Amino acid sequence: MRKRLCKIVATIGPASSSPSMLRLIHNAGVDIFRLNMSHGQHEKLSLIAESIRRIEREIATPLAIFADLQGPKIRTGAFPGGGLELKFGETYRLTLAKETSETGVIPIPHAELLDVLEVGDILKLDDGKLQVTVSARDGDDISVTANTPGELKDRKGINVPGRALPISALTEKDREDLEFALDLGVDYIALSFVQKPEDIDEAKELIRGRAGIIAKIEKPSAVDDLGAIIDRADAVMVARGDLGVECAPEDVPLIQRRIIRDCRRAGKPVIVATHMLESMVESIAPTRAEASDVSTAVYQGADAVMLSAETAVGRHPPTAVAIMDRIIAATERDDESGSYKIHRHEEEDYTTADAITLSARRIAEVLHCRFAVAYTKTGSTARRLSRDRPHCPVIAATPDERVARNLALHWGVLPVVTEDISHFHEMIEKADYLAKTNGGENGERIIILAGYPFGRRGKTNTLKISRIGALES
């Protein structure tokens, strides 16, 4: 049982892919494993997934894996000599090509980008390190002026802030990677560069319910359509890397807060990602600003925070995880960290299940309950309870292994695979056992949530307050 409620996602790469290192970072605090499909061969990713499932069996606790698709990343082509030295105020020509032998030319192998560019458009290159502005266009002849000096190397990323591109969120590579990842049995598919709700629909048609969808918000057009995207996705990631390139720096913290708030209201888990402990790629300690960044995401109510290069290629993966674990735990010990609540709309309809989980949250707070035990067939009871942020961990007891793994991403949820209950005495007895095996002590209060008649879907209508060990006395 973790001593925190916000979850930790770790990206697996060369520094963390061995079975021994996967065990180390899990022991240090990793709850969800991210497979980056932009890098890594299928054969190696298969071995990594096998190792994670082996750990899962050893600890008898469901673990979540998600495959992060590369998406339609727009990049420059190749230059003679491997790069082009941009000079401030100089003019360069854009051309549709994978490579060029000419000087003063920037090859771009993406006709869909060149087709929509207009005079005045800004192109940010190499994650925003360089910038050019479209200064002239005559048919297919496009000229840009360099706003910053520096070397533009081969195949660097291109962002066009404020410009939606007429491209699918799934490339041919993504479609191949998607089928491979689904065959691996991943629990979520992360969709990169989502621009509109229809991108989620396209992915759903291919996935056919075999995994959940994480919508990565990294483009302004996705922020504009945020409500519809959250509604159609199963989870959301605040992907601050490209989002920080496409948007003004001062807007990113506000967008992050808005995404977290809207996801909370919708009951969808939200991950805050990118540059969380970036200095720990090399250093054994984070900067004070990075520690504050992680803490802020926890205060705002994120379900999970993510490590990227820190665990994928960093020098100290277990240390980075352990420090993130400590920052989260310290933040959650502050009384104010549990005070955030959902600001609901007055016209919003409430169900019986909503009333039960909201009551459970208040009961857990005033009675200082040790656990909330939620019996759930589809995961909906545990998800609702997680959304309402009770002041205690949620033990989600489900007979479905896929549901249990899916719940591993949700705030405060400890999923357990167990057989359905059939009567009230068994409901209390099993909840008592689950609480004890996860560190509960005799006399501590627990809340039990279930649906009666037992074993039916979507019928959360029962709340019971009990004490651990009460059946023994």
SULFEN-V963511 format. One record per residue. N is the residue number from 1. PSI is psi as a letter, one per 30 degrees, with the letter a starting at -180 (999 if undefined). D_FIRST is the distance of its C-alpha to the first C-alpha in Angstrom with 1 decimal. Layout:
# SULFEN-V963511
n:N psi:PSI d_first:D_FIRST
n:N psi:PSI d_first:D_FIRST
This chain:
# SULFEN-V963511
n:1 psi:k d_first:0.0
n:2 psi:l d_first:3.8
n:3 psi:h d_first:6.5
n:4 psi:l d_first:8.6
n:5 psi:e d_first:9.9
n:6 psi:k d_first:12.5
n:7 psi:l d_first:11.9
n:8 psi:k d_first:13.5
n:9 psi:k d_first:16.3
n:10 psi:k d_first:18.1
n:11 psi:k d_first:21.6
n:12 psi:k d_first:22.5
n:13 psi:a d_first:25.9
n:14 psi:e d_first:28.0
n:15 psi:f d_first:25.8
n:16 psi:g d_first:22.6
n:17 psi:f d_first:23.8
n:18 psi:l d_first:24.0
n:19 psi:e d_first:21.6
n:20 psi:e d_first:20.7
n:21 psi:e d_first:20.1
n:22 psi:e d_first:18.0
n:23 psi:e d_first:15.7
n:24 psi:e d_first:15.9
n:25 psi:f d_first:15.1
n:26 psi:e d_first:12.1
n:27 psi:e d_first:10.8
n:28 psi:f d_first:12.0
n:29 psi:g d_first:10.1
n:30 psi:k d_first:12.0
n:31 psi:e d_first:10.9
n:32 psi:k d_first:14.6
n:33 psi:k d_first:17.5
n:34 psi:k d_first:21.0
n:35 psi:j d_first:24.1
n:36 psi:j d_first:27.2
n:37 psi:f d_first:30.1
n:38 psi:f d_first:32.6
n:39 psi:l d_first:32.1
n:40 psi:k d_first:31.4
n:41 psi:l d_first:33.3
n:42 psi:e d_first:32.3
n:43 psi:e d_first:32.3
n:44 psi:e d_first:29.9
n:45 psi:e d_first:27.5
n:46 psi:e d_first:27.7
n:47 psi:e d_first:26.6
n:48 psi:e d_first:23.6
n:49 psi:e d_first:22.5
n:50 psi:e d_first:23.0
n:51 psi:e d_first:20.9
n:52 psi:e d_first:17.9
n:53 psi:f d_first:18.4
n:54 psi:e d_first:18.6
n:55 psi:e d_first:15.3
n:56 psi:e d_first:13.9
n:57 psi:e d_first:15.8
n:58 psi:e d_first:14.8
n:59 psi:f d_first:11.0
n:60 psi:h d_first:11.9
n:61 psi:k d_first:9.8
n:62 psi:k d_first:12.3
n:63 psi:k d_first:13.0
n:64 psi:k d_first:15.7
n:65 psi:k d_first:18.9
n:66 psi:k d_first:21.7
n:67 psi:k d_first:25.2
n:68 psi:j d_first:26.9
n:69 psi:k d_first:30.7
n:70 psi:e d_first:33.2
n:71 psi:l d_first:35.3
n:72 psi:i d_first:39.0
n:73 psi:k d_first:38.8
n:74 psi:k d_first:42.3
n:75 psi:l d_first:43.6
n:76 psi:l d_first:46.9
n:77 psi:a d_first:48.9
n:78 psi:k d_first:50.2
n:79 psi:l d_first:52.8
n:80 psi:k d_first:55.5
n:81 psi:g d_first:54.3
n:82 psi:f d_first:50.6
n:83 psi:l d_first:50.8
n:84 psi:k d_first:53.0
n:85 psi:j d_first:53.6
n:86 psi:k d_first:53.6
n:87 psi:k d_first:55.9
n:88 psi:k d_first:55.8
n:89 psi:f d_first:58.2
n:90 psi:l d_first:59.2
n:91 psi:k d_first:59.4
n:92 psi:l d_first:57.9
n:93 psi:k d_first:58.2
n:94 psi:k d_first:55.5
n:95 psi:k d_first:56.2
n:96 psi:j d_first:54.7
n:97 psi:l d_first:54.0
n:98 psi:f d_first:51.3
n:99 psi:l d_first:53.2
n:100 psi:l d_first:56.4
n:101 psi:f d_first:59.1
n:102 psi:l d_first:60.4
n:103 psi:l d_first:59.8
n:104 psi:g d_first:58.9
n:105 psi:k d_first:57.2
n:106 psi:j d_first:53.5
n:107 psi:k d_first:52.8
n:108 psi:j d_first:50.3
n:109 psi:h d_first:49.7
n:110 psi:j d_first:48.7
n:111 psi:e d_first:51.6
n:112 psi:f d_first:49.5
n:113 psi:e d_first:48.8
n:114 psi:e d_first:52.4
n:115 psi:e d_first:53.7
n:116 psi:f d_first:52.0
n:117 psi:k d_first:52.6
n:118 psi:l d_first:55.0
n:119 psi:k d_first:56.7
n:120 psi:f d_first:54.5
n:121 psi:k d_first:51.2
n:122 psi:k d_first:49.0
n:123 psi:k d_first:47.3
n:124 psi:k d_first:44.4
n:125 psi:k d_first:44.1
n:126 psi:h d_first:41.6
n:127 psi:h d_first:38.7
n:128 psi:g d_first:41.1
n:129 psi:f d_first:42.5
n:130 psi:l d_first:46.0
n:131 psi:k d_first:47.7
n:132 psi:l d_first:50.9
n:133 psi:k d_first:52.7
n:134 psi:j d_first:54.8
n:135 psi:f d_first:58.3
n:136 psi:k d_first:60.6
n:137 psi:k d_first:60.6
n:138 psi:j d_first:63.5
n:139 psi:b d_first:62.5
n:140 psi:f d_first:60.2
n:141 psi:j d_first:61.2
n:142 psi:k d_first:58.4
n:143 psi:k d_first:58.6
n:144 psi:l d_first:55.9
n:145 psi:k d_first:56.3
n:146 psi:k d_first:53.8
n:147 psi:f d_first:52.3
n:148 psi:k d_first:50.6
n:149 psi:l d_first:51.7
n:150 psi:l d_first:49.8
n:151 psi:k d_first:49.4
n:152 psi:j d_first:48.1
n:153 psi:l d_first:47.0
n:154 psi:k d_first:46.8
n:155 psi:h d_first:44.4
n:156 psi:l d_first:42.8
n:157 psi:l d_first:41.1
n:158 psi:k d_first:43.2
n:159 psi:k d_first:42.1
n:160 psi:i d_first:44.6
n:161 psi:k d_first:43.3
n:162 psi:g d_first:44.4
n:163 psi:j d_first:45.6
n:164 psi:k d_first:44.1
n:165 psi:k d_first:45.0
n:166 psi:i d_first:46.2
n:167 psi:l d_first:43.8
n:168 psi:l d_first:41.2
n:169 psi:f d_first:37.5
n:170 psi:j d_first:37.5
n:171 psi:l d_first:39.8
n:172 psi:e d_first:40.9
n:173 psi:e d_first:38.4
n:174 psi:e d_first:35.6
n:175 psi:e d_first:36.8
n:176 psi:e d_first:36.8
n:177 psi:e d_first:33.3
n:178 psi:e d_first:32.1
n:179 psi:e d_first:33.4
n:180 psi:e d_first:32.0
n:181 psi:e d_first:28.5
n:182 psi:e d_first:28.7
n:183 psi:e d_first:29.9
n:184 psi:f d_first:26.8
n:185 psi:h d_first:24.6
n:186 psi:l d_first:23.0
n:187 psi:f d_first:21.2
n:188 psi:l d_first:22.9
n:189 psi:k d_first:26.2
n:190 psi:k d_first:26.6
n:191 psi:j d_first:30.2
n:192 psi:l d_first:31.9
n:193 psi:h d_first:34.8
n:194 psi:k d_first:34.7
n:195 psi:f d_first:37.9
n:196 psi:l d_first:38.3
n:197 psi:e d_first:36.7
n:198 psi:f d_first:38.8
n:199 psi:e d_first:36.9
n:200 psi:e d_first:33.9
n:201 psi:e d_first:36.3
n:202 psi:e d_first:37.6
n:203 psi:e d_first:34.2
n:204 psi:e d_first:33.4
n:205 psi:e d_first:36.6
n:206 psi:e d_first:35.7
n:207 psi:e d_first:32.0
n:208 psi:h d_first:33.0
n:209 psi:g d_first:29.6
n:210 psi:f d_first:28.1
n:211 psi:l d_first:25.5
n:212 psi:l d_first:24.7
n:213 psi:k d_first:26.6
n:214 psi:j d_first:25.3
n:215 psi:j d_first:28.4
n:216 psi:k d_first:28.7
n:217 psi:j d_first:30.8
n:218 psi:g d_first:32.9
n:219 psi:k d_first:36.5
n:220 psi:e d_first:38.3
n:221 psi:e d_first:39.5
n:222 psi:e d_first:36.0
n:223 psi:e d_first:35.4
n:224 psi:e d_first:38.7
n:225 psi:g d_first:37.5
n:226 psi:e d_first:33.9
n:227 psi:e d_first:33.8
n:228 psi:e d_first:35.1
n:229 psi:e d_first:32.8
n:230 psi:e d_first:29.7
n:231 psi:e d_first:31.1
n:232 psi:f d_first:31.6
n:233 psi:l d_first:28.5
n:234 psi:f d_first:25.0
n:235 psi:l d_first:23.4
n:236 psi:k d_first:25.0
n:237 psi:k d_first:24.8
n:238 psi:j d_first:26.5
n:239 psi:i d_first:28.1
n:240 psi:f d_first:29.7
n:241 psi:d d_first:31.6
n:242 psi:f d_first:34.4
n:243 psi:e d_first:34.0
n:244 psi:f d_first:34.9
n:245 psi:e d_first:37.9
n:246 psi:f d_first:39.1
n:247 psi:l d_first:38.7
n:248 psi:k d_first:39.9
n:249 psi:e d_first:37.3
n:250 psi:f d_first:37.6
n:251 psi:f d_first:36.7
n:252 psi:e d_first:33.3
n:253 psi:e d_first:31.3
n:254 psi:e d_first:32.9
n:255 psi:e d_first:32.3
n:256 psi:e d_first:28.6
n:257 psi:e d_first:28.3
n:258 psi:e d_first:30.4
n:259 psi:e d_first:28.3
n:260 psi:e d_first:25.1
n:261 psi:e d_first:26.9
n:262 psi:e d_first:28.6
n:263 psi:e d_first:25.4
n:264 psi:e d_first:23.7
n:265 psi:e d_first:26.8
n:266 psi:f d_first:26.9
n:267 psi:g d_first:23.3
n:268 psi:k d_first:22.9
n:269 psi:k d_first:20.0
n:270 psi:k d_first:21.3
n:271 psi:k d_first:20.6
n:272 psi:k d_first:22.3
n:273 psi:l d_first:23.6
n:274 psi:k d_first:26.2
n:275 psi:g d_first:27.0
n:276 psi:e d_first:23.8
n:277 psi:h d_first:23.9
n:278 psi:e d_first:27.1
n:279 psi:f d_first:28.5
n:280 psi:g d_first:25.7
n:281 psi:e d_first:27.5
n:282 psi:e d_first:29.7
n:283 psi:l d_first:28.5
n:284 psi:f d_first:25.7
n:285 psi:k d_first:25.1
n:286 psi:l d_first:25.3
n:287 psi:l d_first:28.1
n:288 psi:e d_first:27.7
n:289 psi:e d_first:28.5
n:290 psi:e d_first:25.7
n:291 psi:e d_first:23.2
n:292 psi:e d_first:24.8
n:293 psi:e d_first:24.7
n:294 psi:e d_first:20.9
n:295 psi:e d_first:20.7
n:296 psi:e d_first:23.4
n:297 psi:e d_first:21.6
n:298 psi:e d_first:18.6
n:299 psi:e d_first:21.2
n:300 psi:f d_first:23.0
n:301 psi:g d_first:20.1
n:302 psi:k d_first:19.3
n:303 psi:e d_first:16.5
n:304 psi:l d_first:16.1
n:305 psi:k d_first:17.9
n:306 psi:k d_first:19.4
n:307 psi:k d_first:20.6
n:308 psi:c d_first:23.9
n:309 psi:f d_first:26.3
n:310 psi:e d_first:23.9
n:311 psi:f d_first:22.0
n:312 psi:e d_first:24.9
n:313 psi:g d_first:27.7
n:314 psi:l d_first:26.5
n:315 psi:f d_first:27.0
n:316 psi:h d_first:23.6
n:317 psi:e d_first:20.8
n:318 psi:e d_first:17.9
n:319 psi:e d_first:19.2
n:320 psi:e d_first:19.5
n:321 psi:e d_first:15.9
n:322 psi:e d_first:14.8
n:323 psi:e d_first:17.3
n:324 psi:e d_first:16.3
n:325 psi:e d_first:12.7
n:326 psi:e d_first:14.5
n:327 psi:e d_first:16.9
n:328 psi:e d_first:14.6
n:329 psi:e d_first:12.7
n:330 psi:e d_first:16.2
n:331 psi:e d_first:17.7
n:332 psi:f d_first:15.3
n:333 psi:f d_first:16.1
n:334 psi:k d_first:19.6
n:335 psi:e d_first:20.9
n:336 psi:f d_first:22.7
n:337 psi:f d_first:19.8
n:338 psi:g d_first:18.9
n:339 psi:f d_first:22.6
n:340 psi:k d_first:23.3
n:341 psi:l d_first:24.4
n:342 psi:k d_first:26.2
n:343 psi:j d_first:30.0
n:344 psi:l d_first:31.3
n:345 psi:k d_first:34.9
n:346 psi:e d_first:37.1
n:347 psi:f d_first:38.4
n:348 psi:k d_first:34.9
n:349 psi:k d_first:34.7
n:350 psi:k d_first:31.9
n:351 psi:l d_first:30.9
n:352 psi:e d_first:29.8
n:353 psi:e d_first:26.2
n:354 psi:e d_first:26.4
n:355 psi:e d_first:27.5
n:356 psi:e d_first:24.8
n:357 psi:e d_first:21.9
n:358 psi:e d_first:23.8
n:359 psi:e d_first:24.3
n:360 psi:e d_first:20.6
n:361 psi:e d_first:19.9
n:362 psi:e d_first:22.6
n:363 psi:e d_first:21.7
n:364 psi:e d_first:18.1
n:365 psi:e d_first:19.9
n:366 psi:f d_first:22.6
n:367 psi:g d_first:20.9
n:368 psi:h d_first:17.7
n:369 psi:k d_first:15.7
n:370 psi:e d_first:12.1
n:371 psi:l d_first:11.3
n:372 psi:k d_first:13.7
n:373 psi:j d_first:13.9
n:374 psi:j d_first:16.2
n:375 psi:k d_first:18.2
n:376 psi:k d_first:19.6
n:377 psi:e d_first:22.0
n:378 psi:f d_first:22.5
n:379 psi:f d_first:19.4
n:380 psi:e d_first:21.7
n:381 psi:e d_first:20.2
n:382 psi:e d_first:16.7
n:383 psi:e d_first:18.5
n:384 psi:e d_first:20.7
n:385 psi:e d_first:18.1
n:386 psi:e d_first:16.2
n:387 psi:e d_first:19.8
n:388 psi:f d_first:20.4
n:389 psi:i d_first:17.4
n:390 psi:l d_first:16.4
n:391 psi:h d_first:15.3
n:392 psi:l d_first:11.9
n:393 psi:l d_first:9.1
n:394 psi:j d_first:10.8
n:395 psi:j d_first:10.1
n:396 psi:j d_first:12.9
n:397 psi:j d_first:14.6
n:398 psi:k d_first:17.4
n:399 psi:f d_first:19.9
n:400 psi:j d_first:20.4
n:401 psi:e d_first:18.5
n:402 psi:e d_first:20.1
n:403 psi:e d_first:18.9
n:404 psi:e d_first:15.3
n:405 psi:e d_first:15.6
n:406 psi:e d_first:17.5
n:407 psi:f d_first:14.9
n:408 psi:f d_first:12.4
n:409 psi:f d_first:14.7
n:410 psi:k d_first:14.6
n:411 psi:k d_first:13.3
n:412 psi:f d_first:10.4
n:413 psi:k d_first:10.2
n:414 psi:j d_first:7.7
n:415 psi:k d_first:10.7
n:416 psi:k d_first:11.6
n:417 psi:j d_first:15.1
n:418 psi:l d_first:17.0
n:419 psi:l d_first:20.7
n:420 psi:l d_first:22.3
n:421 psi:l d_first:23.0
n:422 psi:f d_first:26.7
n:423 psi:l d_first:27.2
n:424 psi:e d_first:25.9
n:425 psi:e d_first:25.3
n:426 psi:e d_first:23.1
n:427 psi:e d_first:21.2
n:428 psi:e d_first:20.4
n:429 psi:e d_first:19.9
n:430 psi:e d_first:17.3
n:431 psi:e d_first:15.4
n:432 psi:e d_first:15.6
n:433 psi:e d_first:14.3
n:434 psi:e d_first:11.3
n:435 psi:e d_first:10.4
n:436 psi:e d_first:11.1
n:437 psi:f d_first:9.3
n:438 psi:g d_first:5.9
n:439 psi:g d_first:7.4
n:440 psi:l d_first:10.3
n:441 psi:l d_first:13.7
n:442 psi:k d_first:17.2
n:443 psi:f d_first:19.0
n:444 psi:k d_first:16.3
n:445 psi:k d_first:17.2
n:446 psi:l d_first:15.7
n:447 psi:k d_first:17.5
n:448 psi:k d_first:18.3
n:449 psi:k d_first:19.9
n:450 psi:l d_first:22.0
n:451 psi:k d_first:25.4
n:452 psi:k d_first:28.3
n:453 psi:k d_first:30.0
n:454 psi:k d_first:26.9
n:455 psi:f d_first:26.4
n:456 psi:l d_first:28.4
n:457 psi:k d_first:27.3
n:458 psi:h d_first:27.2
n:459 psi:h d_first:27.9
n:460 psi:j d_first:25.2
n:461 psi:g d_first:27.3
n:462 psi:k d_first:25.5
n:463 psi:k d_first:23.4
n:464 psi:k d_first:22.7
n:465 psi:k d_first:21.4
n:466 psi:l d_first:20.4
n:467 psi:k d_first:19.1
n:468 psi:k d_first:16.7
n:469 psi:g d_first:19.2
n:470 psi:e d_first:22.1
n:471 psi:f d_first:23.4
n:472 psi:f d_first:23.8
n:473 psi:999 d_first:26.2
